[in-house]
Amino acid sequence: MKNLLKGFILIAAFMSATNNYAQDHKKVSVKALEEAADIPAYRLINKADGSSSFEKGSIPSLKHMNTASFWYSNKTEEWEKNAHTAPRKQYVITVKGKIKFKVSDGSTFIIEPGVVLLAEDLKGKGHSWDMVDSDVWERLYIPITENSDDLFKPDSK
């Protein structure tokens, strides 16, 4: 019985030490991930004159976003390529394809996997886009809940 109790105590001590190591290791891993580079992003915006423009910036890694739903699309219709406004404030995450966006003043930028688009030009002339080097654009639409921060950080000029 005495040896059984010693064995139990040794096992409990080992498990405790292992658990403490795992917890400490987990804290280090999470901290390293939180310090990971931000995700590159572009944000479509409205200017006071009703035109659309864009900002280059980033979205912080591992931050919870205020969203309620999402959907996937791999279809495009010709009208979508013409100038239009965003139907809602939303993230557009490209899974496959390379898309060239154009705003009111003729400026352009490229969205591809690994770059987030925030569509926030809800009024005015809107934006247009065209596929580059492909006829496929697969993407996720993730609406941002009303009155929520989009977490976008513009690049310093």
N, C-alpha and C positions, 0 to 999 in steps of 0.2 A: 504494500500500500504506500509506503514511504517513497519507494522508487517511482511509483506511478504519479504521485504528487509532484516529485522533482521533475519528471518528464513533462507533466502538464505545465508547470511553471516555465520550463525552458521553451516549450512550444509557444506559450502565451507571450513570452518576452521576445522571441523571434518574430512572431506575427506582428507585435506592436512595433518593433524596430523596422520591419519591412513596410508596414503601413505608413509609419512616419517618413521613411525614405520616399515612398511613392507620393505622399502628399507634398513633401518638399519639392520633389522632382516635377510634379504637376504644376506647382506654383511657378517654378522656373520656366517650364514650357509655355504656360499661358502668358507669362510676362514677355517672353521672347516673341511670341506671336503678336501680342499687342503692340510691340515695337516694330512690327513688320512694316514695310513700305505701304503707303497709301495706294489706293487703286486709281489709275488715271481716269479722268472723266471730262466730259464736255456738257455744258448746260445751255440749252436754248432758252432765250429770254426775250421779253418785249421791251422795246425802247419807248420813250414817251410819245414819239411821233407815230406809233403804231407799227413800226417795222420790227422785224425779228433780227436778233443778233445772237452771239454765243460767247461764252466764257470758257477758258481752259482751266482745269483745276484737278481736284481729286476728291475721293470719298475715303474716309478713314476705314482701315481694316477692322474687322471684328466688332463693329458697332451694330446694335440692333436698330433696324429701320422700321419706321411706323407705317406698316402696310397691312392690308387685310386679305388680299387675294393676289393671284397672278394667273396668267395664261400664256400658252406657247403658240407661236404662229410660224408657219413655214410657207405661207401663201402671200403673194403680193398681187395687187390689182393696179392697173395703169393709173387710176386717179390718185393713188397714194404717192406717185412720183411727182405729181404737180404740187404747186405751192398750197400748203394747208397748215392750219394751226394744230397744236396738240389738243386732243379731246379732253384731256385731264392732265394734272400734274403727275408724272410717272417716270420711273426708271425704265429704260429699254436696254436689255442685256443681250448683246449679240452672241449667239452660240456658234454660228457658222456664217461666213460671208464677210465682205468688206464693202462698206457703204460710204459714199461721199455725200455729205450734207451741204446744202447751200442756203444761205440766209439772204434777207432782203437786199443788202448792199453788194451781193455777189461773192462775199467771202465764203470759203469752204473749209471743211475739216473732214477727217476720215475716222469712222468708227469701225472697229474690228474686235474679235474676241479679246477680252482682257481690258477693254476700254468701256466705261459706263456712259450711257447717254441719259441726261435728265431732260425730259421734254417739258418745258414750262412756258412756252410761247403760246398762251391760251387765246390771245386776241390778235387782231391786225392781219398783216399780210402772210405771216407764217413762213414755213421753210419747205424746201423740196429735197429730194435725195435721188441718188442713182446708184445702182450696183456697180462695183469695180471688179474686173477680172472674173466675174461669175454671174450666173443668173439665179443664185440661191441666197436667200437671207433667212436664217432661222434665228428667232429671238424670243425672249421672254418679256412680257409687259407686266410691270409691277406698279400699280397705282399707289401713290403716297396718300395716306389718310389726310383728310381736310385739316388745315391749320397745323400740320406737322413740319418739323425741320427736315429739309432734304439732305442734311449733313454735308453738302457741297462746300469745299474750301477753294476759292479761286486762287490761281497762282499769283504770286506777288509780281508786280509789273516793274 
